[in-house]
Amino acid sequence: MFKQAVDQPAPDLLVGGKDSVILTRLNSDGSEILYRVSPESHDNPGFSKIMRMPLYGGASKLVLQDEAIGNFQCAHAPSSLCVLSQSLPSALRFVIFDPVSGAKTELTRTEGPAGYKYNWSLSPDGSTIAAAVWRSNQIEFLSTTKGPTKSLVVKGQGGISATGAEMLVNIDLRGEIRPMLEDVDKDVGWAIPSPHGHRVALWEASGSANAWSLQGF
């Protein structure tokens, strides 16, 4: 796991070694990094760990360990809400957790097959979870305060352009989309806004592969 400022030419290593770090988030006040470690072969099958460490480096500490943990996020201060999801065979389960003690309380769940196909994000104020089935044009807004669930149908083809390329888009609460980025050669995804909302950090596929022909094996 690395830390890198926007104007920093090279990243700083925060966590190295044999642990497989597969997801990182800031806590609500930005003082600590939470990260998920995938299970090792000698651990309980399917049980991941959520760890925490100071933003500027230091010793990591275990927050919690549980099965089928997918995404997790914390709201921005003054809210201190942190939520994780568990991809169960017939539902996506949302759980509130304490980022220090690891105490958990079930919040809600979306029923249906293959919960792992959902993608979701927590609103900055912690009041709402926006959840959508992968490549669906409908977004569900789940209240974290026992309010009603609302649905939004995204107009058009969502994040797919007329040329068939994937796009990064901005969606308003009427379902209207505004294209922000299109790359015909690479997939884009995992767009995460900065805390002040002025920038978006996004994942873009990269890399190469070679094919080999073997004879006489």
N, C-alpha and C positions, 0 to 999 in steps of 0.2 A: 504494500500500500504506500502511495506517494502523496505528497502535498506540493502544490505548485501554484504560485500567484499568477495572475493573468499576464503580468509583464515579466515574469521570471523565465529565463532561457532554459533552465534545467530543473527537474523536480527534486525534492528532498525525500529520501526514504524514511518512512515512519515505521513500517512493519515488514520484516523479511523473515526468511526461514521456510520451514516445511508447511506451515499453515496455508490453506487455500482461501485467501480473502476474496470474496465474490460480490460484496456490496458494502458501500460506505455511506454514512449519513452524518450530518451534524446534529447535536442535541439542540434543544430549544434556544438556549442563550449563546450558542456558538462556542462554548468553552471546551467541549469534548467531541471526539469523533466516535460514533458507534459503527461497528462493522460486523459482518456476518462471516463465520468460518464454516466451510462445508465439512461434513463428518469424515473422519478418517476411517480406515477399514477396521480398526480395533475398537472404534466407538460404537454406540448404539446405532443400528442402521437407520438412516434417514434423520437422525437428530443433529441439528445445526446449533452452533453457539452464536450468541450476540455478545460481543466484547465492547469495552469502552476504554478510551485512553485520552489524555489531555491533547488538545489541538496542537500544541507546540512540542509534543513528544513526551515520553515517559513510560511508566509501566502500564501494561494492559491489564484489565480486570474483567472477570466474567460477570455479565449481567444476567443472562439466563440461558437455558438450553432446552430445546423442545423439538418435536418432530414437524416435518413438512413446512418449515418457515420459508416464506417467499419474500415479498417486499416488506420493508418497514420504513417509517418516516416519523419525524417529530415536527410539530407545529412551531411557529416562530414565537419568541417571547413577545408579550407577557404570558401567552399560553404555554403550558408545560406538557401538553398532551403528546404522547408517543403511541403509535399504533403499528402492529404487525399483522400480517395475514398468514394463514395456514391453508394450504391447498389440500383439502380433503377430497376423497373420491366423489362425493355428491354435493359438495358445497365449498364456498370460499369463506373462511371464518376470519373475522376481524377481532383482534384482541388489543385492549389498552394495556400497556406495560410501563412500569416505572423504570427509567433508564439508569437508575443507580441500584435499587434493591432487586429489580427483576420481577416484582409482584405483578400478576396478570389478572385481568378481568375481561370476560367476553363482552364485546360490544354488540355485534350483530353478525349475521351471515347471509350470504346469497345462496339460495338453494339451486341445485341443478348439477348435471354431470360435469365432470372434469373441471373442478374449480381452478386448476392451474392455468387454464386458458384466459383468465382474467388479468388485466393490467389495471392499476389504480394509482391514485395520488391523493395526498391529504392537502386540503386548502391551507394557506399560510396561517390563518387564525384558528385552525383546528376544528372548525365547526362542521365541515363537510368532507366526505370521501367521494371522489369522482371515480367510478369504476366502469370498465367496458370490456366486453369479450374481445379477444384478439381479432383485429380486422373487421370489427362490427362498426356500423354507423349509428349506434345508439349508446348514449352515456347515461349511467344511473348515478344520481346524486343521493348518497346515503348520509343522513344526519348523525352526528356523534352525540347529539343531545336529545335523542328520542323524538325528533321531529319527523315529518312525513318524508317518504322517498319520492324523488322526482325523476322524470326521464326527459332526455333531450335527444332528438333525432338530428343527426348531422346531415345537412343537405348536400346533394351531389355525391361524389365518390369518396368523400372524406380525404384521407391522405394519399389518394391515388390520382395522378394527373391524367390528362387526356392522352398522353403518350404511353401511359402504363407505368411510369416511374413513380417511386414513392416520394412523398413530399413531407416537409415539416410545415404545419399549418397552424394558424391562430383561429380558434373557434369562439364565437361569442355565444351568449345565452339564448339566442334565437336559432342557433344551429348554423348560422352563416360562417363560411370559412374564408380566411384570407391567406393565400400562399405566402410562405416566408422563405423557403429554401427547397430547391429541387436539384437532385443530382442523378443524371441518367445512368451513371456508371457505378454508383455505390448506394447501398442502403443507408438510411438515416433513422435515428430513433433515440429514445431515452432523453428527451429534451427536459432539462431541469433549470428553472429560472434562478437567478442569483437572489439573495435575500432582499435586495432593494428593487428587484424587478427590472433592472435596466439591461441585463444581459441574459442569454440563454446558453447553457452548456449542453452540448448534444454529442451523442455517439454517432460515429460514421464508420461503416465497415471499411477495412483496408487490409492489405496483405496480398500475398501471391501463393501459388501452389504449382508444383511440378508433377508431371505424369511420367512414369517409367515403364518400360517394357522389359520383362524378365523372361529368360529362356533357360531351359534345362534345369529347373529347380525341382 
